[in-house]
Every structure is written in C-alpha cells, then in structure tokens.
Amino acid sequence: MQHNKRLRTPDAATYVGTAQSTLEKLRSLGRGPTYIKLGRAVIYDTQDLDAWLETHRRVPNGGVAA
C-alpha cells in the first residue's frame, strides 16, 4: 500500500527532479502539477506529482508513450 505524502515546493521540486524556480514558473503559467494552496503555503501531493510526471512520458523516437 502506497502512502501519499504532501510536500512543500522545495521538496516537490526535488521529487520531480527540477529546480524549485522551474516548478514555481510552471505553476504561475498553469502548466505545472496540481497543488494545494493554504494561505501562503503551496503544497503538492505526491500522487499529483506522479500523475503530472506521467503526462510527460515520452518514447525514444519522440512520441508520447501509450
């Protein structure tokens, strides 16, 4: 059984393998993973991060994986 964790932006960026600033920019453009906003805090659920990563899966010839 997999347990979902909730991560703040720095840890979420590490989780997905990108810089924190990249994740923040993607969020502002509406192209990043789903997030939760609690006051000033931005929190990502690892399940949402995994789902977002899956949308970026590619096959070696440049196509999208099925």
N, CA, C and O atoms as a Maestro MAE file, in Angstrom:
{
 s_m_m2io_version
 :::
 2.0.0
}

f_m_ct {
 s_m_title
 :::
 protein
 m_atom[264] {
  # First column is atom index #
  i_m_mmod_type
  r_m_x_coord
  r_m_y_coord
  r_m_z_coord
  i_m_residue_number
  s_m_chain_name
  s_m_pdb_residue_name
  s_m_pdb_atom_name
  i_m_atomic_number
  :::
  1 25 0.847 -1.182 0.000 1 A "MET " " N  " 7
  2 3 0.000 0.000 0.000 1 A "MET " " CA " 6
  3 2 0.889 1.241 0.000 1 A "MET " " C  " 6
  4 15 1.772 1.386 0.845 1 A "MET " " O  " 8
  5 25 0.646 2.120 -0.947 2 A "GLN " " N  " 7
  6 3 1.450 3.327 -1.057 2 A "GLN " " CA " 6
  7 2 0.768 4.465 -0.312 2 A "GLN " " C  " 6
  8 15 -0.434 4.685 -0.457 2 A "GLN " " O  " 8
  9 25 1.551 5.185 0.489 3 A "HIS " " N  " 7
  10 3 1.020 6.329 1.219 3 A "HIS " " CA " 6
  11 2 1.425 7.601 0.499 3 A "HIS " " C  " 6
  12 15 2.584 7.770 0.120 3 A "HIS " " O  " 8
  13 25 0.471 8.485 0.314 4 A "ASN " " N  " 7
  14 3 0.765 9.761 -0.306 4 A "ASN " " CA " 6
  15 2 1.376 10.686 0.728 4 A "ASN " " C  " 6
  16 15 0.991 10.698 1.897 4 A "ASN " " O  " 8
  17 25 2.336 11.456 0.262 5 A "LYS " " N  " 7
  18 3 2.947 12.460 1.126 5 A "LYS " " CA " 6
  19 2 2.586 13.807 0.564 5 A "LYS " " C  " 6
  20 15 2.269 13.940 -0.618 5 A "LYS " " O  " 8
  21 25 2.636 14.792 1.404 6 A "ARG " " N  " 7
  22 3 2.416 16.163 0.983 6 A "ARG " " CA " 6
  23 2 3.734 16.907 1.160 6 A "ARG " " C  " 6
  24 15 4.358 16.853 2.220 6 A "ARG " " O  " 8
  25 25 4.146 17.602 0.102 7 A "LEU " " N  " 7
  26 3 5.447 18.250 0.075 7 A "LEU " " CA " 6
  27 2 5.312 19.729 -0.240 7 A "LEU " " C  " 6
  28 15 4.465 20.127 -1.039 7 A "LEU " " O  " 8
  29 25 6.145 20.536 0.385 8 A "ARG " " N  " 7
  30 3 6.231 21.945 0.012 8 A "ARG " " CA " 6
  31 2 7.078 22.045 -1.248 8 A "ARG " " C  " 6
  32 15 7.721 21.076 -1.654 8 A "ARG " " O  " 8
  33 25 7.074 23.218 -1.861 9 A "THR " " N  " 7
  34 3 7.706 23.399 -3.166 9 A "THR " " CA " 6
  35 2 9.145 22.899 -3.260 9 A "THR " " C  " 6
  36 15 9.457 22.190 -4.216 9 A "THR " " O  " 8
  37 25 10.048 23.227 -2.319 10 A "PRO " " N  " 7
  38 3 11.429 22.746 -2.473 10 A "PRO " " CA " 6
  39 2 11.529 21.220 -2.543 10 A "PRO " " C  " 6
  40 15 12.269 20.680 -3.365 10 A "PRO " " O  " 8
  41 25 10.791 20.539 -1.687 11 A "ASP " " N  " 7
  42 3 10.827 19.080 -1.677 11 A "ASP " " CA " 6
  43 2 10.103 18.496 -2.890 11 A "ASP " " C  " 6
  44 15 10.508 17.456 -3.410 11 A "ASP " " O  " 8
  45 25 9.033 19.160 -3.345 12 A "ALA " " N  " 7
  46 3 8.324 18.706 -4.546 12 A "ALA " " CA " 6
  47 2 9.229 18.823 -5.768 12 A "ALA " " C  " 6
  48 15 9.228 17.944 -6.631 12 A "ALA " " O  " 8
  49 25 10.001 19.903 -5.844 13 A "ALA " " N  " 7
  50 3 10.922 20.086 -6.965 13 A "ALA " " CA " 6
  51 2 11.967 18.978 -6.976 13 A "ALA " " C  " 6
  52 15 12.280 18.435 -8.036 13 A "ALA " " O  " 8
  53 25 12.501 18.643 -5.833 14 A "THR " " N  " 7
  54 3 13.462 17.545 -5.728 14 A "THR " " CA " 6
  55 2 12.804 16.235 -6.148 14 A "THR " " C  " 6
  56 15 13.415 15.437 -6.859 14 A "THR " " O  " 8
  57 25 11.587 16.010 -5.721 15 A "TYR " " N  " 7
  58 3 10.846 14.788 -6.029 15 A "TYR " " CA " 6
  59 2 10.701 14.590 -7.530 15 A "TYR " " C  " 6
  60 15 10.861 13.476 -8.031 15 A "TYR " " O  " 8
  61 25 10.392 15.682 -8.261 16 A "VAL " " N  " 7
  62 3 10.189 15.547 -9.709 16 A "VAL " " CA " 6
  63 2 11.473 15.781 -10.494 16 A "VAL " " C  " 6
  64 15 11.487 15.598 -11.712 16 A "VAL " " O  " 8
  65 25 12.546 16.179 -9.827 17 A "GLY " " N  " 7
  66 3 13.843 16.318 -10.485 17 A "GLY " " CA " 6
  67 2 14.033 17.621 -11.230 17 A "GLY " " C  " 6
  68 15 14.670 17.647 -12.283 17 A "GLY " " O  " 8
  69 25 13.491 18.697 -10.700 18 A "THR " " N  " 7
  70 3 13.641 20.002 -11.338 18 A "THR " " CA " 6
  71 2 14.003 21.044 -10.288 18 A "THR " " C  " 6
  72 15 13.956 20.772 -9.088 18 A "THR " " O  " 8
  73 25 14.361 22.224 -10.742 19 A "ALA " " N  " 7
  74 3 14.673 23.315 -9.816 19 A "ALA " " CA " 6
  75 2 13.372 23.871 -9.231 19 A "ALA " " C  " 6
  76 15 12.320 23.825 -9.869 19 A "ALA " " O  " 8
  77 25 13.460 24.384 -8.036 20 A "GLN " " N  " 7
  78 3 12.301 24.993 -7.393 20 A "GLN " " CA " 6
  79 2 11.746 26.125 -8.259 20 A "GLN " " C  " 6
  80 15 10.530 26.265 -8.397 20 A "GLN " " O  " 8
  81 25 12.629 26.925 -8.836 21 A "SER " " N  " 7
  82 3 12.175 28.052 -9.663 21 A "SER " " CA " 6
  83 2 11.413 27.573 -10.898 21 A "SER " " C  " 6
  84 15 10.480 28.239 -11.347 21 A "SER " " O  " 8
  85 25 11.801 26.433 -11.445 22 A "THR " " N  " 7
  86 3 11.089 25.880 -12.601 22 A "THR " " CA " 6
  87 2 9.683 25.472 -12.199 22 A "THR " " C  " 6
  88 15 8.723 25.749 -12.917 22 A "THR " " O  " 8
  89 25 9.559 24.818 -11.062 23 A "LEU " " N  " 7
  90 3 8.244 24.395 -10.579 23 A "LEU " " CA " 6
  91 2 7.364 25.618 -10.300 23 A "LEU " " C  " 6
  92 15 6.171 25.604 -10.604 23 A "LEU " " O  " 8
  93 25 7.944 26.669 -9.727 24 A "GLU " " N  " 7
  94 3 7.192 27.899 -9.453 24 A "GLU " " CA " 6
  95 2 6.730 28.559 -10.752 24 A "GLU " " C  " 6
  96 15 5.597 29.033 -10.839 24 A "GLU " " O  " 8
  97 25 7.592 28.591 -11.749 25 A "LYS " " N  " 7
  98 3 7.230 29.198 -13.034 25 A "LYS " " CA " 6
  99 2 6.123 28.396 -13.716 25 A "LYS " " C  " 6
  100 15 5.160 28.972 -14.222 25 A "LYS " " O  " 8
  101 25 6.259 27.069 -13.731 26 A "LEU " " N  " 7
  102 3 5.219 26.228 -14.311 26 A "LEU " " CA " 6
  103 2 3.886 26.443 -13.603 26 A "LEU " " C  " 6
  104 15 2.835 26.463 -14.244 26 A "LEU " " O  " 8
  105 25 3.930 26.602 -12.287 27 A "ARG " " N  " 7
  106 3 2.712 26.842 -11.512 27 A "ARG " " CA " 6
  107 2 2.073 28.160 -11.945 27 A "ARG " " C  " 6
  108 15 0.858 28.224 -12.130 27 A "ARG " " O  " 8
  109 25 2.876 29.209 -12.108 28 A "SER " " N  " 7
  110 3 2.327 30.516 -12.483 28 A "SER " " CA " 6
  111 2 1.767 30.509 -13.898 28 A "SER " " C  " 6
  112 15 0.861 31.282 -14.211 28 A "SER " " O  " 8
  113 25 2.299 29.641 -14.757 29 A "LEU " " N  " 7
  114 3 1.807 29.527 -16.133 29 A "LEU " " CA " 6
  115 2 0.629 28.558 -16.263 29 A "LEU " " C  " 6
  116 15 0.038 28.437 -17.336 29 A "LEU " " O  " 8
  117 25 0.292 27.875 -15.178 30 A "GLY " " N  " 7
  118 3 -0.796 26.907 -15.212 30 A "GLY " " CA " 6
  119 2 -0.430 25.609 -15.901 30 A "GLY " " C  " 6
  120 15 -1.307 24.868 -16.345 30 A "GLY " " O  " 8
  121 25 0.878 25.325 -15.994 31 A "ARG " " N  " 7
  122 3 1.333 24.111 -16.684 31 A "ARG " " CA " 6
  123 2 1.976 23.098 -15.741 31 A "ARG " " C  " 6
  124 15 2.423 22.041 -16.187 31 A "ARG " " O  " 8
  125 25 2.027 23.398 -14.477 32 A "GLY " " N  " 7
  126 3 2.652 22.500 -13.513 32 A "GLY " " CA " 6
  127 2 1.663 21.519 -12.923 32 A "GLY " " C  " 6
  128 15 0.496 21.474 -13.312 32 A "GLY " " O  " 8
  129 25 2.147 20.734 -11.977 33 A "PRO " " N  " 7
  130 3 1.268 19.761 -11.322 33 A "PRO " " CA " 6
  131 2 0.216 20.451 -10.452 33 A "PRO " " C  " 6
  132 15 0.386 21.594 -10.028 33 A "PRO " " O  " 8
  133 25 -0.865 19.730 -10.202 34 A "THR " " N  " 7
  134 3 -1.912 20.202 -9.304 34 A "THR " " CA " 6
  135 2 -1.305 20.459 -7.928 34 A "THR " " C  " 6
  136 15 -0.433 19.718 -7.475 34 A "THR " " O  " 8
  137 25 -1.772 21.510 -7.275 35 A "TYR " " N  " 7
  138 3 -1.254 21.852 -5.950 35 A "TYR " " CA " 6
  139 2 -2.372 22.315 -5.033 35 A "TYR " " C  " 6
  140 15 -3.492 22.578 -5.471 35 A "TYR " " O  " 8
  141 25 -2.048 22.406 -3.768 36 A "ILE " " N  " 7
  142 3 -2.975 22.866 -2.738 36 A "ILE " " CA " 6
  143 2 -2.424 24.175 -2.205 36 A "ILE " " C  " 6
  144 15 -1.231 24.274 -1.918 36 A "ILE " " O  " 8
  145 25 -3.275 25.179 -2.069 37 A "LYS " " N  " 7
  146 3 -2.846 26.477 -1.553 37 A "LYS " " CA " 6
  147 2 -3.503 26.678 -0.193 37 A "LYS " " C  " 6
  148 15 -4.728 26.720 -0.081 37 A "LYS " " O  " 8
  149 25 -2.677 26.800 0.830 38 A "LEU " " N  " 7
  150 3 -3.149 27.046 2.191 38 A "LEU " " CA " 6
  151 2 -2.522 28.347 2.671 38 A "LEU " " C  " 6
  152 15 -1.382 28.356 3.135 38 A "LEU " " O  " 8
  153 25 -3.254 29.429 2.563 39 A "GLY " " N  " 7
  154 3 -2.667 30.728 2.877 39 A "GLY " " CA " 6
  155 2 -1.561 31.011 1.880 39 A "GLY " " C  " 6
  156 15 -1.796 31.035 0.672 39 A "GLY " " O  " 8
  157 25 -0.352 31.226 2.385 40 A "ARG " " N  " 7
  158 3 0.800 31.460 1.513 40 A "ARG " " CA " 6
  159 2 1.525 30.173 1.147 40 A "ARG " " C  " 6
  160 15 2.381 30.163 0.262 40 A "ARG " " O  " 8
  161 25 1.181 29.096 1.826 41 A "ALA " " N  " 7
  162 3 1.871 27.821 1.601 41 A "ALA " " CA " 6
  163 2 1.322 27.109 0.368 41 A "ALA " " C  " 6
  164 15 0.110 27.040 0.164 41 A "ALA " " O  " 8
  165 25 2.229 26.585 -0.447 42 A "VAL " " N  " 7
  166 3 1.867 25.759 -1.597 42 A "VAL " " CA " 6
  167 2 2.314 24.340 -1.273 42 A "VAL " " C  " 6
  168 15 3.473 24.105 -0.930 42 A "VAL " " O  " 8
  169 25 1.397 23.413 -1.385 43 A "ILE " " N  " 7
  170 3 1.653 22.024 -1.016 43 A "ILE " " CA " 6
  171 2 1.273 21.120 -2.180 43 A "ILE " " C  " 6
  172 15 0.222 21.287 -2.797 43 A "ILE " " O  " 8
  173 25 2.143 20.161 -2.467 44 A "TYR " " N  " 7
  174 3 1.913 19.195 -3.533 44 A "TYR " " CA " 6
  175 2 1.727 17.816 -2.923 44 A "TYR " " C  " 6
  176 15 2.452 17.433 -2.005 44 A "TYR " " O  " 8
  177 25 0.762 17.078 -3.432 45 A "ASP " " N  " 7
  178 3 0.551 15.688 -3.042 45 A "ASP " " CA " 6
  179 2 1.391 14.830 -3.987 45 A "ASP " " C  " 6
  180 15 1.377 15.057 -5.197 45 A "ASP " " O  " 8
  181 25 2.116 13.857 -3.459 46 A "THR " " N  " 7
  182 3 2.970 13.034 -4.317 46 A "THR " " CA " 6
  183 2 2.168 12.299 -5.386 46 A "THR " " C  " 6
  184 15 2.699 12.020 -6.461 46 A "THR " " O  " 8
  185 25 0.919 11.982 -5.122 47 A "GLN " " N  " 7
  186 3 0.079 11.327 -6.129 47 A "GLN " " CA " 6
  187 2 -0.132 12.273 -7.319 47 A "GLN " " C  " 6
  188 15 -0.106 11.835 -8.470 47 A "GLN " " O  " 8
  189 25 -0.340 13.560 -7.046 48 A "ASP " " N  " 7
  190 3 -0.492 14.543 -8.125 48 A "ASP " " CA " 6
  191 2 0.818 14.738 -8.880 48 A "ASP " " C  " 6
  192 15 0.812 14.903 -10.100 48 A "ASP " " O  " 8
  193 25 1.929 14.720 -8.169 49 A "LEU " " N  " 7
  194 3 3.233 14.853 -8.821 49 A "LEU " " CA " 6
  195 2 3.491 13.666 -9.744 49 A "LEU " " C  " 6
  196 15 3.973 13.840 -10.863 49 A "LEU " " O  " 8
  197 25 3.171 12.466 -9.280 50 A "ASP " " N  " 7
  198 3 3.347 11.266 -10.103 50 A "ASP " " CA " 6
  199 2 2.466 11.326 -11.350 50 A "ASP " " C  " 6
  200 15 2.908 10.972 -12.443 50 A "ASP " " O  " 8
  201 25 1.217 11.775 -11.186 51 A "ALA " " N  " 7
  202 3 0.302 11.880 -12.323 51 A "ALA " " CA " 6
  203 2 0.824 12.895 -13.334 51 A "ALA " " C  " 6
  204 15 0.752 12.656 -14.539 51 A "ALA " " O  " 8
  205 25 1.342 14.011 -12.866 52 A "TRP " " N  " 7
  206 3 1.892 15.041 -13.749 52 A "TRP " " CA " 6
  207 2 3.110 14.510 -14.500 52 A "TRP " " C  " 6
  208 15 3.265 14.750 -15.697 52 A "TRP " " O  " 8
  209 25 3.970 13.790 -13.789 53 A "LEU " " N  " 7
  210 3 5.135 13.195 -14.447 53 A "LEU " " CA " 6
  211 2 4.711 12.236 -15.555 53 A "LEU " " C  " 6
  212 15 5.332 12.210 -16.618 53 A "LEU " " O  " 8
  213 25 3.675 11.459 -15.324 54 A "GLU " " N  " 7
  214 3 3.189 10.507 -16.331 54 A "GLU " " CA " 6
  215 2 2.752 11.222 -17.606 54 A "GLU " " C  " 6
  216 15 2.886 10.671 -18.699 54 A "GLU " " O  " 8
  217 25 2.235 12.432 -17.482 55 A "THR " " N  " 7
  218 3 1.790 13.172 -18.670 55 A "THR " " CA " 6
  219 2 2.971 13.628 -19.515 55 A "THR " " C  " 6
  220 15 2.781 14.068 -20.649 55 A "THR " " O  " 8
  221 25 4.178 13.530 -18.988 56 A "HIS " " N  " 7
  222 3 5.375 13.953 -19.712 56 A "HIS " " CA " 6
  223 2 6.223 12.771 -20.183 56 A "HIS " " C  " 6
  224 15 7.355 12.951 -20.631 56 A "HIS " " O  " 8
  225 25 5.676 11.580 -20.081 57 A "ARG " " N  " 7
  226 3 6.403 10.376 -20.509 57 A "ARG " " CA " 6
  227 2 6.491 10.351 -22.027 57 A "ARG " " C  " 6
  228 15 5.495 10.578 -22.713 57 A "ARG " " O  " 8
  229 25 7.661 10.080 -22.544 58 A "ARG " " N  " 7
  230 3 7.897 10.020 -23.989 58 A "ARG " " CA " 6
  231 2 8.620 8.735 -24.342 58 A "ARG " " C  " 6
  232 15 9.335 8.165 -23.517 58 A "ARG " " O  " 8
  233 25 8.432 8.285 -25.561 59 A "VAL " " N  " 7
  234 3 9.174 7.136 -26.071 59 A "VAL " " CA " 6
  235 2 10.408 7.642 -26.806 59 A "VAL " " C  " 6
  236 15 10.433 8.802 -27.215 59 A "VAL " " O  " 8
  237 25 11.433 6.810 -26.987 60 A "PRO " " N  " 7
  238 3 12.696 7.264 -27.568 60 A "PRO " " CA " 6
  239 2 12.597 7.981 -28.910 60 A "PRO " " C  " 6
  240 15 13.435 8.841 -29.185 60 A "PRO " " O  " 8
  241 25 11.627 7.676 -29.752 61 A "ASN " " N  " 7
  242 3 11.544 8.333 -31.062 61 A "ASN " " CA " 6
  243 2 10.876 9.702 -30.987 61 A "ASN " " C  " 6
  244 15 10.656 10.333 -32.021 61 A "ASN " " O  " 8
  245 25 10.551 10.171 -29.790 62 A "GLY " " N  " 7
  246 3 9.960 11.491 -29.619 62 A "GLY " " CA " 6
  247 2 8.449 11.492 -29.505 62 A "GLY " " C  " 6
  248 15 7.837 12.545 -29.333 62 A "GLY " " O  " 8
  249 25 7.843 10.315 -29.602 63 A "GLY " " N  " 7
  250 3 6.395 10.236 -29.475 63 A "GLY " " CA " 6
  251 2 5.966 10.159 -28.017 63 A "GLY " " C  " 6
  252 15 6.792 10.103 -27.105 63 A "GLY " " O  " 8
  253 25 4.686 10.156 -27.830 64 A "VAL " " N  " 7
  254 3 4.115 10.047 -26.487 64 A "VAL " " CA " 6
  255 2 3.860 8.584 -26.192 64 A "VAL " " C  " 6
  256 15 3.327 7.859 -27.031 64 A "VAL " " O  " 8
  257 25 4.239 8.151 -25.002 65 A "ALA " " N  " 7
  258 3 4.020 6.755 -24.594 65 A "ALA " " CA " 6
  259 2 2.530 6.491 -24.435 65 A "ALA " " C  " 6
  260 15 1.776 7.375 -24.028 65 A "ALA " " O  " 8
  261 25 2.112 5.282 -24.754 66 A "ALA " " N  " 7
  262 3 0.694 4.908 -24.643 66 A "ALA " " CA " 6
  263 2 0.307 4.596 -23.227 66 A "ALA " " C  " 6
  264 15 -0.848 4.265 -22.961 66 A "ALA " " O  " 8
  :::
 }
 m_bond[263] {
  # First column is bond index #
  i_m_from
  i_m_to
  i_m_order
  :::
  1 1 2 1
  2 2 3 1
  3 3 4 2
  4 3 5 1
  5 5 6 1
  6 6 7 1
  7 7 8 2
  8 7 9 1
  9 9 10 1
  10 10 11 1
  11 11 12 2
  12 11 13 1
  13 13 14 1
  14 14 15 1
  15 15 16 2
  16 15 17 1
  17 17 18 1
  18 18 19 1
  19 19 20 2
  20 19 21 1
  21 21 22 1
  22 22 23 1
  23 23 24 2
  24 23 25 1
  25 25 26 1
  26 26 27 1
  27 27 28 2
  28 27 29 1
  29 29 30 1
  30 30 31 1
  31 31 32 2
  32 31 33 1
  33 33 34 1
  34 34 35 1
  35 35 36 2
  36 35 37 1
  37 37 38 1
  38 38 39 1
  39 39 40 2
  40 39 41 1
  41 41 42 1
  42 42 43 1
  43 43 44 2
  44 43 45 1
  45 45 46 1
  46 46 47 1
  47 47 48 2
  48 47 49 1
  49 49 50 1
  50 50 51 1
  51 51 52 2
  52 51 53 1
  53 53 54 1
  54 54 55 1
  55 55 56 2
  56 55 57 1
  57 57 58 1
  58 58 59 1
  59 59 60 2
  60 59 61 1
  61 61 62 1
  62 62 63 1
  63 63 64 2
  64 63 65 1
  65 65 66 1
  66 66 67 1
  67 67 68 2
  68 67 69 1
  69 69 70 1
  70 70 71 1
  71 71 72 2
  72 71 73 1
  73 73 74 1
  74 74 75 1
  75 75 76 2
  76 75 77 1
  77 77 78 1
  78 78 79 1
  79 79 80 2
  80 79 81 1
  81 81 82 1
  82 82 83 1
  83 83 84 2
  84 83 85 1
  85 85 86 1
  86 86 87 1
  87 87 88 2
  88 87 89 1
  89 89 90 1
  90 90 91 1
  91 91 92 2
  92 91 93 1
  93 93 94 1
  94 94 95 1
  95 95 96 2
  96 95 97 1
  97 97 98 1
  98 98 99 1
  99 99 100 2
  100 99 101 1
  101 101 102 1
  102 102 103 1
  103 103 104 2
  104 103 105 1
  105 105 106 1
  106 106 107 1
  107 107 108 2
  108 107 109 1
  109 109 110 1
  110 110 111 1
  111 111 112 2
  112 111 113 1
  113 113 114 1
  114 114 115 1
  115 115 116 2
  116 115 117 1
  117 117 118 1
  118 118 119 1
  119 119 120 2
  120 119 121 1
  121 121 122 1
  122 122 123 1
  123 123 124 2
  124 123 125 1
  125 125 126 1
  126 126 127 1
  127 127 128 2
  128 127 129 1
  129 129 130 1
  130 130 131 1
  131 131 132 2
  132 131 133 1
  133 133 134 1
  134 134 135 1
  135 135 136 2
  136 135 137 1
  137 137 138 1
  138 138 139 1
  139 139 140 2
  140 139 141 1
  141 141 142 1
  142 142 143 1
  143 143 144 2
  144 143 145 1
  145 145 146 1
  146 146 147 1
  147 147 148 2
  148 147 149 1
  149 149 150 1
  150 150 151 1
  151 151 152 2
  152 151 153 1
  153 153 154 1
  154 154 155 1
  155 155 156 2
  156 155 157 1
  157 157 158 1
  158 158 159 1
  159 159 160 2
  160 159 161 1
  161 161 162 1
  162 162 163 1
  163 163 164 2
  164 163 165 1
  165 165 166 1
  166 166 167 1
  167 167 168 2
  168 167 169 1
  169 169 170 1
  170 170 171 1
  171 171 172 2
  172 171 173 1
  173 173 174 1
  174 174 175 1
  175 175 176 2
  176 175 177 1
  177 177 178 1
  178 178 179 1
  179 179 180 2
  180 179 181 1
  181 181 182 1
  182 182 183 1
  183 183 184 2
  184 183 185 1
  185 185 186 1
  186 186 187 1
  187 187 188 2
  188 187 189 1
  189 189 190 1
  190 190 191 1
  191 191 192 2
  192 191 193 1
  193 193 194 1
  194 194 195 1
  195 195 196 2
  196 195 197 1
  197 197 198 1
  198 198 199 1
  199 199 200 2
  200 199 201 1
  201 201 202 1
  202 202 203 1
  203 203 204 2
  204 203 205 1
  205 205 206 1
  206 206 207 1
  207 207 208 2
  208 207 209 1
  209 209 210 1
  210 210 211 1
  211 211 212 2
  212 211 213 1
  213 213 214 1
  214 214 215 1
  215 215 216 2
  216 215 217 1
  217 217 218 1
  218 218 219 1
  219 219 220 2
  220 219 221 1
  221 221 222 1
  222 222 223 1
  223 223 224 2
  224 223 225 1
  225 225 226 1
  226 226 227 1
  227 227 228 2
  228 227 229 1
  229 229 230 1
  230 230 231 1
  231 231 232 2
  232 231 233 1
  233 233 234 1
  234 234 235 1
  235 235 236 2
  236 235 237 1
  237 237 238 1
  238 238 239 1
  239 239 240 2
  240 239 241 1
  241 241 242 1
  242 242 243 1
  243 243 244 2
  244 243 245 1
  245 245 246 1
  246 246 247 1
  247 247 248 2
  248 247 249 1
  249 249 250 1
  250 250 251 1
  251 251 252 2
  252 251 253 1
  253 253 254 1
  254 254 255 1
  255 255 256 2
  256 255 257 1
  257 257 258 1
  258 258 259 1
  259 259 260 2
  260 259 261 1
  261 261 262 1
  262 262 263 1
  263 263 264 2
  :::
 }
}
